[in-house]
Amino acid sequence: MKASWVAILTIIAVILMSESNEMAMVEAVTCNPMQMSPCISAIISSTPPSKLCCAKIKEQKPCLCDYLKNPSLRNFVDSPNARKVANDCGTPFPTC
């Protein structure tokens, strides 16, 4: 099961590498979904988020609406666990 999540996230990372350069030019913050990688275990296994995860969510908050528009990321970013992790970090999702 964990191996399939790793495979899915690897595929998403490859897809997003080409898109992240475009997003970085548009946003004041460097939008890079790979920056959210410290949160993967908290989102997938519902473990408490680390301090690094919370810092990355706060840093990437201006990018979350763009991530939600991306079909490759939407199910991961908009999952109930992802929203719980963001709330646990004190960074509720923006209204897009």
N, C-alpha and C positions, 0 to 999 in steps of 0.2 A: 504494500500500500504506500509506504513512504517513498519507495523507488519511483512509483508512478507520479507522485507529486513533484519529485525532483525532476523527472523528465518533462512534465508539463511546465514547470517554472523555467527550465532550461530553454525550452522552445519559445516561451514568452520572451525571455531575455534576448534571444537571437532576433526575434521579430522586432522588438522594441529598440534595439541598438541603432537601427537605421532611422527610426522615428524620433529618438531622443535628441538628436542633433537639431532637427526642425523645431521641436518644442523648446529647446534651450534658447534658440534665437528669438522666440516670441515672448517668452516669460522673463521677468526680471530675476526670478529664482531659477537656478539651473534645474529644470525638470528632468529627472532621470529616474524611472521606476525602479531601477536596480538599487537605488539608494534606500528603498524600502525593504531590502533583503534581511536586515536584522529583525524584521517583524514576522518573517515567514513562519517560524515555529509557533509563535503566539497565535497567529491567525489559524494555522492548520490544526494545532493540537489544543487550542484554548488554554495555553499556559499563560501566566502573567507576563506582560510585556517587560522587556529589559529597559534600562535607562537609555541605552543607545537607540532602541526601537522608538521610544517616545520622542527622543530628540529628532530622529529622522522624520517621524510623522509631522511634528511641528514645522520642521524645515520644508517639507514637501506639501504642506497644506494648500498653498496657492495652486498647486498642480493637480489636486485631487479631481477637480471637475473635468480637466482634460483626460485624466486617466479613466474616468467613468465613461467618457465618450468613446474610448478605444475598445472595440469589441474583444480584443485579446486580453484586456485587463479588467473589464467591467465585472465579471463574475467573481474575480478574486478581490478587487477593491471594494465592491458593493456587498460583500457577504456579511451576514450577521456577525460573524466572529471579527471581521475587519473593523466593523463599526464599534463593536465592544472594545477592541484593543484601543481604538482612537479615543473612545470615551474614557477608558481606564487611564489613558495618558493625559486626560484633560484637554483634548483637542477634538471636539465634536466635528463631524463632517459639515462642510459648508453646504448651503442650499444652492444648487446649481440651476 
